[in-house]
Amino acid sequence: MSVLERTPHEVEAIPVTSKSLGRRLASLPIAARVAALTAAGLISLIVSSILLTQALYRSADRTADTKALFDLAATAAAAHVTFGELRYWLTDLSVSLLMNSQRNAEQARE
């Protein structure tokens, strides 16, 4: 009896030989083939979901690290600007003090 002549309800022991996977699948009933292909698709979907989830978590960690570095750089830039302003005002103060001391020296000479 060939594979095509069997009914889906007949169960025969299929000898395990060195048949290819395609021949083994061809010898199974259609319902079993559909179930096997559905299971393979579901397994591949689950595996790809797990891999993509792990990649997403790694990407989120790298994004958080990058944000922390940008925040640190923004703080350093703000400190640089603040120290630049402080240097300007200290220079202005020293010029003002120098001018006051020169005026006081001129008044003392007179």
C-alpha positions as CSV (number, residue, x, y, z in Angstrom):
1,M,0.0,0.0,0.0
2,S,1.5,3.3,-1.0
3,V,1.4,6.5,1.0
4,L,-1.3,8.0,-1.1
5,E,-3.6,4.9,-0.7
6,R,-3.6,5.1,3.1
7,T,-6.4,6.8,5.0
8,P,-5.5,9.3,7.8
9,H,-6.7,6.9,10.4
10,E,-4.4,4.0,9.5
11,V,-1.3,3.9,11.6
12,E,1.7,2.0,10.4
13,A,5.1,1.8,11.8
14,I,7.3,3.7,9.5
15,P,10.8,2.1,9.4
16,V,13.5,4.5,10.3
17,T,16.1,4.4,7.5
18,S,18.4,7.0,6.0
19,K,15.5,8.8,4.3
20,S,15.8,12.5,3.9
21,L,13.6,14.8,6.0
22,G,11.5,15.6,3.0
23,R,10.6,12.0,2.4
24,R,9.9,11.4,6.1
25,L,7.5,14.4,6.1
26,A,5.9,13.2,2.9
27,S,5.1,9.9,4.5
28,L,3.2,11.6,7.4
29,P,-0.5,12.4,7.2
30,I,-1.4,16.0,6.2
31,A,-2.6,16.9,9.7
32,A,0.8,15.8,11.1
33,R,2.7,17.7,8.5
34,V,0.6,20.9,9.2
35,A,1.2,20.4,12.9
36,A,4.9,19.9,12.5
37,L,5.2,23.0,10.3
38,T,3.1,25.0,12.7
39,A,5.3,23.9,15.6
40,A,8.4,24.8,13.7
41,G,7.0,28.2,12.9
42,L,6.0,28.7,16.5
43,I,9.4,27.7,17.8
44,S,11.2,30.0,15.3
45,L,8.8,32.8,16.4
46,I,9.6,32.2,20.0
47,V,13.3,32.0,19.5
48,S,13.4,35.2,17.4
49,S,11.2,37.0,20.0
50,I,13.7,36.0,22.7
51,L,16.7,37.2,20.7
52,L,15.0,40.5,19.8
53,T,14.0,41.1,23.4
54,Q,17.6,40.5,24.5
55,A,18.8,42.9,21.8
56,L,16.3,45.5,22.9
57,Y,17.4,45.3,26.5
58,R,21.0,45.6,25.5
59,S,20.1,48.6,23.3
60,A,18.2,50.2,26.2
61,D,21.2,49.7,28.5
62,R,23.5,51.4,25.9
63,T,21.0,54.2,25.5
64,A,20.9,54.8,29.3
65,D,24.8,54.8,29.4
66,T,24.9,57.3,26.5
67,K,22.4,59.5,28.2
68,A,24.4,59.5,31.4
69,L,27.5,60.5,29.4
70,F,25.7,63.3,27.7
71,D,24.4,64.5,31.0
72,L,27.9,64.5,32.3
73,A,29.1,66.4,29.3
74,A,26.3,69.0,29.7
75,T,27.4,69.5,33.4
76,A,31.0,69.9,32.4
77,A,30.0,72.4,29.7
78,A,27.9,74.4,32.2
79,A,30.8,74.4,34.7
80,H,33.2,75.6,31.9
81,V,30.8,78.5,31.1
82,T,30.4,79.4,34.8
83,F,34.2,79.4,35.4
84,G,34.6,81.5,32.3
85,E,32.2,84.1,33.7
86,L,33.9,84.0,37.0
87,R,37.2,84.6,35.4
88,Y,35.7,87.6,33.5
89,W,34.4,89.1,36.7
90,L,37.6,88.4,38.6
91,T,39.5,90.2,35.9
92,D,37.1,93.1,36.0
93,L,37.5,93.3,39.7
94,S,41.3,93.3,39.5
95,V,41.2,96.1,36.9
96,S,38.8,98.1,39.1
97,L,41.0,97.6,42.2
98,L,44.1,98.6,40.2
99,M,42.4,101.8,39.0
100,N,41.3,102.6,42.6
101,S,44.8,102.1,43.9
102,Q,46.3,104.3,41.1
103,R,43.8,107.0,42.0
104,N,44.6,106.7,45.6
105,A,48.3,106.9,44.8
106,E,47.8,110.1,42.7
107,Q,45.8,111.7,45.5
108,A,48.5,110.8,48.0
109,R,51.1,112.5,45.8
110,E,49.2,115.7,45.6
